């Protein structure tokens, strides 16, 4: 009995000691657990800064201002782990989300602004695409010029005769060719052109000079106020109606409201084609009956555009031979009708020319310029000719700028003419082409 009593007393004593120690440990455990319970109030981002956790040792304003600051950069950079010494602060992402709109940290802004190479890359892609469209001319006109300099370091003055032959057979034109050769001869006489690279650079410089008219290097349609009225003219088969559809696609993609005038009333297919383009880009199409007065159609289109507050009016006209004076007089009547509907209109009169017709395109442009006031040229089908020198001839002899060039069938293949990009795409060496691709 005495041994049993002793054992019972020992067990009871151990139990009492265990219970006492357990009760002493509970406050410390609750204090240690309090930071883990602190994130629950963080589910309400608005109340969090005003009501910090009870276990915080620093004043509430200091916590509200300092905790979100280090968390914001971590939340803005995916894949970056938080410091291992503060595992309990993983949940306060709500505070980061609430703090970011008020004070964005400077580090992420610097990273967002870093890719400054996007513009040059885009420019390279544009030039590479233009080179593809000018492949026929590059393998014809430009390749023949390049072959004259191949394997040569010193320049023989006799090479100018070979350059002249290549230019004349590439539709550069007699006047423009002689002007370029005259400048090259002066450079050779002054010892300024000592090697083939210098001559090639001189040719590029001459092309840039000829294509830059009145300091204008771009082809964008110009005009003040609304709507801007663009009259499209040209001979049969050059692609006026298709070009109007492509222009309408460009303007609609920019968010501009477009009205189309089906002024080619002598060809039913042209009216139907323009209506298809109008439905495709969401443009209103003004049309008349077969054989109706094209001036009346143009007047109606401009009037509608004014009422609808449209941005651009594109006026199609019937194809006409540049050698027929009565047909050219009809264009003048259309212009007068447009001017009655809107003072100062048309703001642009663009001649559409088929580049594959070569020197005949230059003749057409000269006749149209004599009859009406042209403000620009649109060269279509430039991808289908090896004689792209016609661009230089038109700009040099007529002093009319090229505004757009057609390098394919798609709407995006109608490109605004940029002198620097065009010269680079045309005269760029194969090594440059590989770098730009």
PANU-399789 format. One line per 5 residues: number of its first residue (from 1); their letters; for each residue x, y, z of N, C-alpha, C. Coordinates in steps of 0.1 Angstrom, whole numbers, plus 5000, padded with zeros to 4 digits. Each point is the difference from the previous one (the first is absolute). Layout:
NUM) A) X/Y/Z/X/Y/Z/X/Y/Z | ... .
This chain:
1) XXXXX) 5008/4988/5000/4992/5012/5000/5009/5012/5000 | 5010/5000/5007/5009/5012/5001/5006/5003/4986 | 5004/4989/4993/5007/5002/4987/4989/5005/4990 | 4988/4995/5000/4990/5005/4991/4997/5015/5002 | 4999/5004/5013/4997/5014/5003/5011/5009/4995 .
6) XXXXX) 5013/4995/5002/5011/5008/4995/4999/5002/4985 | 4997/4990/4992/4999/5001/4986/4989/5009/4996 | 4989/5000/5007/4989/5009/4996/5004/5014/5003 | 5007/5003/5011/5004/5013/5003/5009/5006/4990 | 5010/4991/4995/5009/5004/4990/4993/5004/4987 .
11) XXXXX) 4991/4992/4996/4992/5003/4987/4993/5013/5001 | 4993/5002/5012/4992/5012/5001/5009/5012/5000 | 5012/4999/5007/5009/5011/5000/5005/5003/4986 | 5004/4991/4992/5004/5002/4986/4989/5006/4992 | 4988/4996/5002/4989/5006/4992/4998/5014/5004 .
16) XXXXX) 5001/5003/5013/4999/5015/5004/5011/5008/4994 | 5012/4995/5000/5011/5007/4994/4998/5003/4985 | 4996/4990/4993/4997/5001/4986/4990/5010/4997 | 4989/5000/5008/4989/5010/4998/5004/5014/5002 | 5008/5002/5011/5005/5013/5003/5009/5006/4989 .
21) XXXXX) 5009/4991/4995/5009/5005/4989/4992/5002/4987 | 4990/4993/4998/4992/5002/4988/4993/5013/5000 | 4994/5003/5012/4993/5013/5001/5010/5012/4998 | 5013/4998/5005/5009/5011/4999/5004/5002/4985 | 5000/4989/4992/5004/5001/4986/4990/5006/4991 .
26) XXXXX) 4987/4999/5004/4989/5005/4991/5001/5015/4997 | 5003/5009/5008/5002/5014/4996/5010/5002/4989 | 5012/4994/5002/5010/5001/4990/4996/4995/4987 | 4993/4988/5000/4995/4994/4987/4990/5009/4994 | 4991/5006/5008/4990/5009/4994/5006/5013/4994 .
31) XXXXX) 5011/5005/5007/5007/5012/4995/5007/4996/4987 | 5006/4988/4999/5007/4996/4988/4990/4998/4989 | 4988/4996/5003/4990/4997/4989/4993/5013/4996 | 5001/5011/5008/4993/5012/4996/5004/5006/4987 | 5013/5000/4995/5003/5005/4987/4993/4992/4989 .
36) XXXXX) 4998/4987/5002/4994/4992/4990/4985/5003/4998 | 4994/5005/5012/4986/5003/4999/4998/5015/4994 | 5011/5007/5000/4999/5014/4996/4995/5002/4986 | 5003/4992/4990/4996/5002/4986/4985/5000/4998 | 4992/4994/5010/4985/5000/4998/4994/5013/4997 .
41) XXXXX) 5004/5011/5009/4994/5013/4997/5004/5005/4986 | 5011/4995/4994/5005/5005/4987/4991/4997/4989 | 4989/4992/5002/4991/4997/4990/4991/5012/4996 | 5001/5010/5009/4993/5013/4997/5011/5010/4998 | 5004/5003/4987/5011/5009/4998/4998/5014/5005 .
46) XXXXX) 4987/5005/5000/4998/5013/5005/5002/5002/5014 | 4996/4990/5009/5001/5001/5014/5014/4997/5005 | 5008/4993/4992/5013/4995/5005/5009/5011/5005 | 5003/5011/4992/5009/5010/5005/4996/5007/5013 | 4986/5001/5003/4995/5007/5012/5000/4990/5012 .
51) XXXXX) 5000/4987/4998/4999/4990/5011/5011/4990/4999 | 5013/5004/5004/5011/4990/5000/4998/4989/5010 | 5008/4989/4999/4999/4989/5009/5003/5005/5015 | 4994/4993/5010/5002/5003/5014/5014/4998/5004 | 5007/4990/4994/5013/4996/5004/5011/5009/4994 .
56) XXXXX) 4996/5010/4992/5010/5009/4993/5007/5008/5011 | 5014/5001/4999/5008/5007/5010/5002/5015/4995 | 4997/5003/4987/5003/5014/4996/4986/5006/4998 | 5000/5014/4999/4987/5007/4998/4994/4996/4987 | 4986/5001/4999/4992/4996/4989/5004/5008/4987 .
61) XXXXX) 5003/5013/5000/5003/5007/4988/5013/4995/4994 | 5010/4997/5009/5013/4995/4994/4998/4987/4993 | 4991/4991/5005/4998/4987/4994/4993/5002/4987 | 4990/5008/5000/4992/5002/4987/5008/5006/4989 | 5011/5008/5003/5007/5007/4990/5012/4992/4996 .
66) XXXXX) 5005/4991/5009/5013/4992/4996/4997/4987/4994 | 4990/4992/5005/4998/4987/4995/4997/4999/4986 | 4991/5008/4994/4996/4998/4986/5012/5003/4991 | 5009/5010/5004/5011/5004/4991/5009/4989/4995 | 5006/4991/5010/5008/4990/4995/4992/4989/4993 .
71) XXXXX) 4987/4998/5003/4993/4989/4994/4996/5003/4986 | 4999/5013/4996/4995/5003/4986/5010/4996/4989 | 5013/5002/5001/5009/4996/4990/5000/4985/4999 | 4998/4992/5011/5000/4986/5000/4988/4995/4992 | 4988/5006/5002/4988/4996/4994/5000/5003/4985 .
76) XXXXX) 5008/5010/4996/5000/5004/4986/5009/4993/4991 | 5009/4992/5006/5010/4992/4992/4997/4985/5002 | 4993/4993/4990/4997/4986/5002/5012/4992/5002 | 4999/4989/5009/5010/4990/5001/5011/5004/5010 | 4999/5012/5007/5010/5004/5010/4994/4996/5014 .
81) XXXXX) 5008/4991/5007/4996/4996/5013/5001/5010/5011 | 4992/5000/5010/5001/5009/5011/5011/4996/5010 | 5005/5009/5008/5011/4997/5010/4995/4989/5009 | 5009/4990/5002/4997/4988/5009/4998/5004/5014 | 5006/5011/5005/5000/5004/5014/4986/5006/5004 .
86) XXXXX) 4991/5002/4990/4987/5005/5003/4989/4992/4994 | 4998/4987/5004/4990/4992/4994/4986/5004/5004 | 4999/5007/5011/4986/5004/5005/4995/5011/4991 | 5008/5007/4992/4995/5011/4992/4995/4996/4986 | 5000/4988/4997/4995/4995/4987/4986/5005/4997 .
91) XXXXX) 4990/4998/5009/4986/5004/4997/4998/5014/4997 | 5008/5010/5005/4996/5014/4998/5001/5005/4986 | 4997/4991/4990/4999/5005/4986/4989/5010/4997 | 4989/4999/5009/4989/5009/4998/5005/5014/5003 | 5009/5002/5009/5005/5013/5003/5008/5005/4988 .
96) XXXXX) 5008/4992/4993/5007/5004/4988/4991/5004/4989 | 4989/4993/4998/4990/5003/4990/4993/5014/5003 | 4998/5002/5013/4994/5013/5004/5009/5012/4999 | 5014/4997/5002/5009/5011/5000/5005/5004/4986 | 5000/4990/4990/5006/5003/4987/4993/5011/4993 .
101) XXXXX) 4987/5001/4999/4994/5012/4993/5003/5013/5006 | 5003/5001/5013/5002/5013/5006/5014/5005/4997 | 5010/4990/5001/5014/5005/4998/5008/4989/4993 | 5000/4999/4987/5007/4990/4993/5015/5001/5002 | 5007/4990/5003/5014/5000/5003/5008/5004/4987 .
106) XXXXX) 5011/5007/5001/5008/5004/4988/5006/4988/4993 | 5004/4989/5007/5007/4989/4993/4992/4994/4989 | 4987/4996/5002/4993/4994/4989/4998/5009/4988 | 4999/5014/5003/4999/5009/4988/5012/5000/4992 | 5012/4999/5006/5012/5000/4992/5001/4987/4992 .
111) XXXXX) 4995/4989/5005/5000/4987/4993/4990/5001/4988 | 4988/5006/5002/4991/5001/4989/5005/5008/4989 | 5007/5011/5003/5005/5009/4990/5013/4995/4993 | 5005/4988/5004/5013/4996/4996/5000/4996/4985 | 4990/4993/4994/5001/4996/4986/5000/5011/4990 .
116) XXXXX) 5011/5008/4999/5000/5011/4991/5004/4995/4986 | 5003/4987/4998/5003/4995/4987/4988/4996/4992 | 4988/5002/5005/4988/4995/4993/4998/5008/4987 | 5003/5014/5000/4999/5008/4988/5009/4996/4989 | 5013/4999/5003/5010/4995/4990/4996/4986/4994 .
121) XXXXX) 4996/4991/5009/4996/4987/4995/4988/5001/4990 | 4990/5008/5004/4989/5001/4991/5004/5007/4987 | 5009/5010/5001/5005/5006/4987/5007/4990/4991 | 5008/4991/5007/5007/4990/4992/4990/4990/4993 | 4989/4997/5008/4990/4991/4994/4993/5007/4988 .
126) XXXXX) 4998/5013/5001/4993/5007/4989/5009/5000/4988 | 5013/5003/5002/5009/5000/4989/5002/4986/4994 | 5000/4990/5008/5001/4986/4995/4988/4997/4991 | 4988/5004/5005/4988/4997/4993/5000/5008/4986 | 5005/5012/5001/5000/5008/4987/5010/4994/4990 .
131) XXXXX) 5011/4995/5006/5010/4993/4991/4994/4988/4993 | 4991/4993/5007/4993/4989/4994/4991/5004/4989 | 4993/5011/5002/4991/5006/4990/5008/5005/4988 | 5012/5005/5002/5008/5006/4989/5010/4989/4995 | 4997/4988/5002/5010/4989/4996/5002/5001/4985 .
136) XXXXX) 4990/5002/4992/5002/5000/4985/5009/5011/4996 | 4998/5012/5006/5009/5011/4997/5014/4998/5005 | 5001/4994/5012/5014/4998/5006/5008/4990/4992 | 4993/4990/4995/5007/4990/4992/5002/5004/4985 | 4993/5011/4997/5002/5006/4986/5008/5012/5000 .
141) XXXXX) 4994/5011/5002/5007/5013/5000/5012/5001/5009 | 4998/4997/5013/5010/5002/5010/5011/4989/4999 | 4996/4988/4997/5010/4989/4998/5010/5003/4988 | 4994/5006/4990/5009/5004/4988/5009/5011/5004 | 4996/5010/5008/5009/5010/5005/5011/4994/5009 .
146) XXXXX) 4996/4991/5009/5009/4995/5009/5011/4992/4993 | 4996/4993/4989/5010/4992/4993/5011/5008/4994 | 4997/5013/4997/5010/5008/4994/5011/5003/5010 | 4997/4999/5013/5010/5003/5010/5006/4988/5006 | 4995/4988/4997/5005/4988/5006/5015/4997/4997 .
151) XXXXX) 5007/4998/5011/5014/4996/4998/5010/5012/4997 | 4995/5012/5000/5008/5012/4997/5002/5009/5012 | 5012/5005/5001/5003/5009/5010/5002/5014/4995 | 5007/5002/4989/5002/5013/4994/4989/5002/4989 | 4997/5013/4998/4989/5003/4991/5006/5005/4986 .
156) XXXXX) 4995/4993/4990/5004/5004/4986/4989/5009/4995 | 5003/5012/4995/4990/5010/4995/4991/4993/4990 | 5005/4990/4993/4992/4993/4990/4988/4993/5005 | 5000/4998/5014/4988/4994/5006/4988/5008/4999 | 5001/5013/4999/4989/5009/4999/4991/4997/4988 .
161) XXXXX) 5007/4996/4989/4992/4996/4988/4992/4988/5002 | 5005/4990/5008/4993/4988/5004/4988/5004/5009 | 5002/5009/5009/4990/5004/5009/4988/5007/4992 | 5004/5008/4991/4990/5006/4991/4991/4990/4993 | 5006/4990/4995/4993/4989/4992/4990/4993/5010 .
166) XXXXX) 5004/4997/5012/4992/4993/5009/4988/5009/5004 | 5002/5013/5002/4990/5009/5005/4989/5002/4989 | 5005/5002/4988/4991/5002/4989/4991/4988/4997 | 5005/4988/5001/4993/4988/4998/4991/4996/5012 | 5001/5008/5011/4992/4997/5012/4990/5011/5002 .
171) XXXXX) 4997/5008/4990/4990/5010/5000/5003/5012/5009 | 5012/5003/5003/5004/5011/5008/4997/5013/4992 | 5001/4999/4987/4997/5012/4992/5013/5007/4996 | 4999/5006/4988/5012/5007/4994/5004/5012/5009 | 4991/5008/5003/5003/5012/5007/5006/4997/5014 .
176) XXXXX) 4994/4991/5007/5004/4997/5014/5014/4992/4999 | 5002/4992/4990/5012/4993/4999/5012/5009/4998 | 4998/5010/4991/5011/5009/4996/5003/5009/5013 | 4990/5003/5007/5002/5008/5012/5008/4993/5010 | 4997/4987/5002/5008/4992/5010/5014/4998/4995 .
181) XXXXX) 5002/4997/4988/5013/4997/4994/5009/5013/5001 | 4993/5012/4998/5008/5012/5001/5006/5002/5014 | 4992/4997/5010/5005/5001/5014/5011/4990/5003 | 4998/4988/4994/5011/4990/5002/5013/5004/4993 | 4999/5006/4989/5012/5004/4993/5007/5011/5008 .
186) XXXXX) 4992/5009/5005/5007/5011/5009/5007/4994/5012 | 4994/4989/5006/5006/4994/5011/5013/4993/4996 | 5000/4994/4989/5012/4993/4995/5011/5010/4997 | 4996/5011/4994/5010/5011/4996/5006/5006/5013 | 4992/5001/5010/5005/5006/5013/5007/4990/5009 .
191) XXXXX) 5001/4988/4995/5006/4989/5008/4992/4997/5012 | 4987/5003/5000/4992/4997/5012/4995/4986/4999 | 4999/4994/4988/4996/4986/4999/5012/4991/4996 | 5006/4995/5010/5013/4993/4997/4998/4985/4999 | 4989/4995/5006/4998/4985/4999/4985/4997/4997 .
196) XXXXX) 4997/4987/4999/4987/4996/4996/4990/5003/5011 | 5004/4999/5013/4991/5003/5011/4996/5015/4999 | 5009/5008/4997/4997/5015/4999/4990/5003/4989 | 5002/4993/4989/4990/5002/4988/4986/4994/5004 | 5000/4989/5007/4987/4994/5003/4993/5009/5010 .
201) XXXXX) 5008/5006/5010/4994/5009/5009/4995/5013/4993 | 5007/5004/4990/4995/5012/4992/4987/4997/4993 | 4999/4988/4995/4987/4996/4993/4989/5000/5010 | 5002/4995/5012/4989/5000/5010/4997/5015/5004 | 5010/5008/5001/4997/5014/5003/4992/5007/4990 .
206) XXXXX) 5004/4997/4987/4992/5006/4989/4986/4996/5000 | 4997/4987/5003/4986/4995/5000/4993/5007/5011 | 5006/5002/5012/4994/5007/5011/4996/5014/4997 | 5010/5007/4993/4998/5014/4996/4988/5001/4991 | 4999/4991/4990/4990/5001/4989/4986/4997/5006 .
211) XXXXX) 4999/4991/5009/4987/4995/5005/4995/5010/5011 | 5009/5008/5006/4996/5009/5010/4996/5014/4994 | 4987/5002/4999/4995/5012/4994/4994/5010/5011 | 5005/5012/4999/4996/5011/5009/5002/4995/5015 | 5010/4992/5002/5003/4996/5014/4991/4989/5005 .
216) XXXXX) 4991/4995/4991/4990/4990/5004/5006/4986/4997 | 5001/4992/5011/5005/4986/4998/4989/4990/5002 | 4989/5003/5005/4989/4990/5002/4989/5002/4991 | 4991/4990/5000/4989/5000/4990/4986/5002/5006 | 4999/5004/5012/4987/5001/5007/4991/5010/4993 .
221) XXXXX) 4987/4996/4999/4990/5009/4994/4998/5012/5009 | 5000/5012/4995/4999/5012/5008/4987/5007/4997 | 4996/5009/5009/4988/5008/4999/4995/5005/5013 | 4995/5012/5001/4995/5006/5012/4985/4999/5001 | 4995/4998/5012/4986/4999/5002/4994/4987/4997 .
226) XXXXX) 4987/4999/5001/4992/4988/4997/4989/5003/4990 | 4998/4991/4991/5008/4989/4996/5011/5004/4991 | 5011/4992/4999/5010/5001/4990/4996/4993/4987 | 4999/5007/4989/4995/4994/4988/5012/4997/4990 | 5000/4987/4996/5011/4995/4991/4994/4996/4987 .
231) XXXXX) 5004/5006/4989/4995/4997/4987/5011/4991/4993 | 4995/4988/4996/5009/4990/4994/4998/5000/4985 | 5011/5001/4992/4999/5001/4985/5010/4990/4995 | 4999/4997/4987/5009/4991/4993/4994/4994/4988 | 5008/4993/4992/4995/4994/4988/4993/4986/5003 .
236) XXXXX) 4995/4994/4990/4993/4987/5002/5010/4989/5005 | 4996/4992/5009/5008/4988/5004/5012/5002/5009 | 5001/5012/5006/5012/5002/5009/4997/4996/5014 | 4987/4997/5003/4997/4996/5014/4995/5011/5009 | 4993/5010/4994/4994/5011/5009/4991/4994/5010 .
241) XXXXX) 4990/4993/4996/4989/4995/5009/5006/4991/5011 | 5009/4991/4997/5007/4992/5010/5008/5008/5009 | 5007/5010/4995/5008/5009/5008/4991/5008/5010 | 4989/5004/4996/4990/5007/5009/4996/4991/5011 | 4997/4987/4997/4996/4991/5010/5012/4998/5010 .
246) XXXXX) 5012/4999/4996/5011/4998/5009/5002/5012/5009 | 4999/5012/4994/5001/5012/5008/4989/5001/5010 | 4988/4996/4996/4989/5000/5010/5003/4990/5012 | 5006/4989/4996/5004/4990/5011/5010/5006/5010 | 5010/5008/4994/5010/5006/5009/4993/5010/5009 .
251) XXXXX) 4991/5009/4995/4994/5010/5008/4991/4994/5010 | 4992/4990/4996/4991/4994/5010/5008/4993/5011 | 5011/4994/4997/5008/4994/5011/5006/5011/5010 | 5001/5012/4995/5004/5011/5009/4989/5006/5007 | 4987/4995/4998/4989/5005/5007/4993/5012/4993 .
256) XXXXX) 5004/5002/4988/4994/5012/4992/4987/4995/4993 | 4991/5009/4999/4987/4998/4994/5001/5004/4985 | 4997/4990/4991/5003/5002/4986/4987/4999/4992 | 4999/5009/4990/4989/5000/4990/5006/4998/4986 | 4994/4991/4992/5005/4997/4987/4990/5005/4990 .
261) XXXXX) 5006/5005/4989/4992/5006/4989/5002/4991/4987 | 4990/4993/4996/5001/4991/4988/4998/5009/4988 | 5011/5007/4996/4999/5010/4989/5002/4993/4987 | 5004/4988/4999/5002/4993/4987/4987/4994/4996 | 4991/5009/4996/4986/4996/4997/4999/4994/4986 .
266) XXXXX) 5010/4999/4992/5000/4994/4987/5003/4985/5001 | 5005/4995/5012/5004/4986/5001/4993/4995/5012 | 4989/4991/4998/4992/4995/5011/5009/4992/5010 | 5010/4993/4994/5008/4991/5009/5008/5009/5010 | 5004/5012/4996/5007/5009/5009/4992/5004/5012 .
271) XXXXX) 4987/5003/4997/4991/5003/5011/4998/4989/5010 | 4997/4988/4994/4999/4988/5008/5012/4997/5009 | 5012/5002/4993/5012/4997/5007/5002/5010/5012 | 4997/5012/4998/5001/5010/5011/4990/4997/5011 | 4988/4995/4996/4990/4997/5011/5005/4988/5008 .
276) XXXXX) 5007/4991/4994/5006/4989/5008/5010/5005/5010 | 5009/5009/4995/5010/5006/5009/4993/5007/5011 | 4989/5008/4997/4993/5008/5010/4995/4991/5011 | 4994/4988/4996/4995/4991/5010/5011/4994/5009 | 5011/4998/4993/5011/4993/5007/5006/5009/5011 .
281) XXXXX) 5001/5014/4997/5006/5009/5010/4990/5008/5008 | 4987/4998/4997/4990/5008/5007/4999/5014/4995 | 5001/5002/4987/5000/5014/4994/4987/5002/4993 | 4994/5012/5000/4989/5004/4993/5004/5002/4985 | 4992/4995/4991/5003/5001/4985/4989/5008/4993 .
286) XXXXX) 5004/5011/4994/4990/5008/4992/5001/4995/4986 | 4989/4997/4994/5000/4995/4986/4988/5006/4992 | 5001/5000/4987/4989/5004/4992/4996/4989/4991 | 4991/5004/4991/4996/4990/4990/5011/4998/4989 | 4999/4989/4992/5009/4998/4990/5000/5012/4990 .
291) XXXXX) 5012/5005/4997/5001/5011/4991/4997/5014/5007 | 4998/5000/5013/4997/5013/5006/5012/5009/5000 | 4997/5013/5003/5010/5010/5000/5010/4997/5012 | 5013/4998/4997/5009/4997/5011/5002/5012/5009 | 4998/5012/4995/5001/5012/5009/4989/5000/5010 .
296) XXXXX) 4988/4996/4996/4989/4999/5010/5002/4990/5011 | 5006/4989/4996/5003/4989/5010/5011/5006/5010 | 5010/5007/4995/5010/5005/5009/4994/5011/5009 | 4991/5008/4995/4993/5010/5008/4992/4994/5011 | 4993/4989/4996/4992/4993/5010/5009/4994/5011 .
301) XXXXX) 5011/4994/4996/5009/4994/5010/5006/5010/5010 | 5004/5012/4995/5005/5010/5009/4990/5005/5009 | 4987/5002/4995/4989/5005/5008/4997/4990/5012 | 5000/4987/4996/4998/4990/5010/5011/5000/5011 | 5012/5001/4995/5011/5000/5010/5000/5012/5009 .
306) XXXXX) 4995/5011/4996/4999/5012/5008/4989/4998/5011 | 4989/4994/4996/4989/4997/5009/5004/4990/5010 | 5007/4989/4996/5004/4990/5009/5013/5003/5007 | 5006/5011/4998/5013/5004/5006/5010/4989/4998 | 5001/4996/4987/5010/4990/4996/5014/5007/4999 .
311) XXXXX) 5010/4992/5000/5014/5005/5000/5006/5001/4986 | 4996/4990/4991/5006/4999/4987/4990/4997/4990 | 5000/5006/4988/4992/4996/4988/5010/4996/4989 | 4998/4988/4995/5008/4995/4989/4991/5000/4988 | 5003/5007/4989/4992/5002/4988/5006/4992/4989 .
316) XXXXX) 4993/4990/4995/5005/4992/4989/4995/5007/4987 | 5008/4998/4989/4996/5006/4987/5002/4990/4989 | 4994/5002/4989/5001/4990/4989/5014/5001/4994 | 5005/4989/4996/5013/5000/4993/4999/5007/4987 | 5010/5008/4996/4999/5008/4988/5014/5001/4994 .
321) XXXXX) 5000/5001/4987/5012/5001/4993/5005/5014/5001 | 5013/5001/5004/5006/5013/5002/5001/5009/4987 | 4999/4993/4989/5001/5007/4987/4986/5006/4995 | 4990/4997/5007/4986/5004/4996/4996/5013/5008 | 5001/5011/4994/4997/5013/5007/4986/5000/5006 .
326) XXXXX) 4989/4996/4993/4987/5000/5006/4999/4992/5013 | 5006/4989/5000/5000/4992/5012/5007/5007/5012 | 5011/5006/4997/5007/5008/5010/4992/5011/5005 | 4992/5007/4991/4991/5011/5004/4990/4995/5011 | 4995/4987/4999/4991/4995/5009/5005/5000/5014 .
331) XXXXX) 5013/4997/5001/5007/5000/5013/4999/5014/5007 | 5002/5010/4991/4999/5014/5005/4986/5003/5005 | 4990/4994/4994/4986/5003/5004/4997/4993/5014 | 5006/4988/5002/4999/4993/5012/5006/5008/5011 | 5012/5006/4998/5006/5008/5010/4992/5012/5003 .
336) XXXXX) 4993/5006/4991/4992/5012/5002/4988/4996/5009 | 4994/4988/4997/4989/4996/5008/5004/4997/5015 | 5012/4995/5002/5005/4997/5013/5002/5014/5007 | 5005/5010/4993/5003/5013/5006/4987/5006/5004 | 4989/4998/4993/4987/5006/5003/4995/4994/5013 .
341) XXXXX) 5002/4987/5002/4996/4993/5013/5008/5004/5012 | 5013/5003/4998/5009/5003/5011/5011/5010/4995 | 5000/5011/5006/5011/5010/4996/5013/4994/5002 | 5009/5002/4991/5014/4995/5001/5002/4986/4995 | 4989/4993/4998/5001/4986/4995/5001/4999/4985 .
346) XXXXX) 5006/4990/4994/5007/4989/5007/5013/5004/5006 | 5004/4994/5011/5012/5004/5007/5012/4992/4994 | 4997/4989/4994/5010/4992/4993/4995/4995/4987 | 5008/5000/4990/4997/4994/4987/5012/4991/4997 | 4997/4987/5001/5011/4990/4999/4998/4992/4987 .
351) XXXXX) 5011/4999/4992/5000/4993/4988/5005/4986/5002 | 4992/4990/4997/5004/4986/5001/5007/4996/4987 | 5012/4994/5001/5008/4997/4988/5005/4985/5002 | 4999/4993/4989/5005/4986/5000/5015/5000/4997 | 5008/4996/5010/5014/5001/4998/5006/4991/4989 .
356) XXXXX) 4992/4989/4997/5005/4991/4990/4999/5006/4986 | 4994/5011/4998/4999/5006/4987/5013/5009/4996 | 5009/5001/5010/5013/5006/4997/4998/5015/4996 | 5007/5004/4989/5000/5014/4996/4987/5005/4996 | 4990/4991/4997/4987/5004/4997/4993/5006/5012 .
361) XXXXX) 5004/4995/5012/4995/5006/5012/5004/5014/5002 | 5012/5003/4996/5005/5014/5001/4992/5009/4990 | 4997/4995/4988/4992/5008/4991/4986/5002/5005 | 4994/4990/5006/4987/5002/5006/5000/5011/5011 | 5010/4999/5009/5001/5009/5011/5001/5014/4995 .
366) XXXXX) 5008/5002/4989/5003/5013/4995/4987/5006/4994 | 4992/4992/4993/4987/5005/4994/4990/5003/5011 | 4999/4992/5010/4990/5003/5011/5004/5012/5007 | 5013/5002/5003/5005/5012/5007/4997/5013/4992 | 5001/4999/4987/4997/5011/4992/4985/5004/5000 .
371) XXXXX) 4991/4990/5001/4986/5002/5000/4994/5004/5014 | 5005/4994/5011/4995/5003/5013/5012/5001/5010 | 4997/5005/5011/5010/5003/5010/5002/4987/5009 | 5011/4993/4996/5003/4987/5008/5007/5004/5013 | 4997/4993/5010/5007/5001/5013/5009/4988/5003 .
376) XXXXX) 4998/4989/4993/5008/4988/5003/4998/4989/4990 | 5009/4990/5001/4999/4989/4991/4999/4987/5009 | 4992/4991/4996/4999/4986/5006/5005/4990/4989 | 5011/4994/5003/5006/4990/4990/4995/4986/5004 | 4992/4994/4992/4996/4987/5003/5008/4989/4992 .
381) XXXXX) 4999/4988/5005/5007/4989/4993/5015/5001/4999 | 5006/5007/5009/5014/5002/5000/5007/4987/5003 | 4993/4991/5006/5007/4987/5002/5000/4991/4987 | 4994/5005/4990/4999/4992/4987/5010/5005/4989 | 5009/5009/5004/5009/5005/4989/5014/5000/5005 .
386) XXXXX) 5009/4997/4991/5014/5001/5002/5006/5014/4997 | 4991/5009/4996/5005/5013/4996/4994/5011/5009 | 5004/4998/5013/4995/5010/5010/5005/5014/4999 | 5009/5002/4991/5006/5014/4998/4989/5010/4996 | 4988/4996/4997/4990/5009/4996/4996/5009/5012 .
391) XXXXX) 5002/4995/5012/4998/5009/5012/5008/5012/4999 | 5013/4998/4997/5009/5012/4999/4996/5009/4989 | 4997/4995/4989/4996/5008/4988/4988/5009/5003 | 4990/4994/5006/4987/5008/5003/5003/5011/5010 | 5007/4997/5010/5003/5011/5010/5009/5011/4995 .
396) XXXXX) 5010/4996/4992/5009/5009/4995/4995/5009/4989 | 4993/4994/4990/4995/5008/4989/4987/5008/5002 | 4991/4994/5009/4987/5006/5002/5000/5008/5013 | 5009/4997/5009/5000/5007/5013/4987/4997/5008 | 4995/4988/4998/4988/4996/5007/5004/4989/5009 .
401) XXXXX) 4997/5000/5013/5005/4990/5009/4992/4987/4999 | 5007/4989/5002/4994/4987/5001/4994/4999/5014 | 4988/4997/5002/4993/4999/5013/4998/4986/5005 | 4997/4991/4991/4998/4986/5004/5006/4991/4989 | 5005/4988/5004/5004/4990/4990/4993/4987/5003 .
406) XXXXX) 4997/4993/4989/4993/4987/5001/5010/4989/4998 | 5001/4991/5010/5010/4989/5000/4994/4986/5001 | 4987/4999/4996/4993/4987/5001/4985/5002/5000 | 4993/4989/5001/4985/5000/4999/4993/5003/5013 | 5007/4998/5012/4993/5002/5012/4999/5015/5004 .
411) XXXXX) 4990/5004/5008/4999/5014/5004/5012/5005/5007 | 5007/4992/5008/5012/5005/5007/5012/5001/4990 | 4998/4995/4988/5011/5002/4990/5000/5014/4993 | 4990/5008/5003/5000/5014/4996/5007/5007/5011 | 5012/5005/4997/5008/5006/5011/5001/5015/4998 .
416) XXXXX) 5000/5008/5011/5004/5014/4999/5015/5001/4995 | 5002/5009/4991/5013/5001/4994/5009/5008/5010 | 5011/4994/5004/5010/5006/5009/5013/5000/4992 | 5006/5011/4998/5012/5001/4991/5011/4992/5006 | 5003/5002/5013/5012/4993/5006/4998/4985/5000 .
421) XXXXX) 4988/4995/5003/4998/4986/5000/5000/4994/4986 | 4995/5008/4990/5000/4995/4987/5014/4999/4994 | 5008/5010/5002/5014/5000/4995/5008/4989/5007 | 4998/4998/5013/5007/4989/5007/4996/4987/4995 | 4987/4998/4997/4995/4987/4995/5005/4998/4986 .
426) XXXXX) 5001/5010/4992/5004/4999/4986/5015/4998/4998 | 5008/5008/5007/5014/5000/4998/5008/4993/5010 | 4993/4994/5011/5007/4993/5010/5007/4988/4995 | 5012/4997/5005/5008/4989/4996/4994/4987/5006 | 5004/4989/4994/4995/4987/5005/5004/4998/5015 .
431) XXXXX) 5011/5005/5004/5004/4998/5015/4991/5009/5008 | 4996/5011/4995/4991/5009/5008/4986/4993/5001 | 4996/4994/4989/4987/4993/4999/5000/4989/5011 | 5011/4992/5001/5000/4990/5010/4999/5005/5014 | 5006/5012/5003/4999/5006/5013/4987/5005/5003 .
436) XX) 4993/5005/4990/4986/5006/5002/4989/4990/5001 | 5003/4987/4996/4989/4990/5000/4997/4996/5014 .
